[in-house]
């Protein structure tokens, strides 16, 4: 699941993921993402922007702590703020800095998939 409201970033990441054979479900904000999880949607990975309308990425992560369906889903925070890497790590999520590098995106997905296997 790709939680991103910026159309350019969304398009870039979705294009790479689809070309690499991944199914992409894009949602524009944390509320819709959380609602999908609560309804039983269980993606293999959540790529999460932090600056979102309605519910930002940090609030989404806090809400996910109480959501049993989300407990084992790996999350990668995607943000333009480099100083957030440590905070993401403290929450047990990975971090990808914007502007994203296609190689870094592929690498983090491969590493996440290996960790889950």
HELIX and SHEET records of a PDB file:
HELIX    1   1 UNK A    7  UNK A   19  1                                  13    
HELIX    2   2 UNK A   30  UNK A   38  1                                   9    
HELIX    3   3 UNK A   57  UNK A   65  1                                   9    
HELIX    4   4 UNK A   68  UNK A   70  5                                   3    
HELIX    5   5 UNK A   82  UNK A   84  5                                   3    
HELIX    6   6 UNK A   85  UNK A   90  1                                   6    
HELIX    7   7 UNK A  102  UNK A  116  1                                  15    
SHEET    1   A 5 UNK A  26  UNK A  27  0                                        
SHEET    2   A 5 UNK A   2  UNK A   3  1                                        
SHEET    3   A 5 UNK A  45  UNK A  49  1                                        
SHEET    4   A 5 UNK A  74  UNK A  79  1                                        
SHEET    5   A 5 UNK A  94  UNK A  97  1                                        
END                                                                             
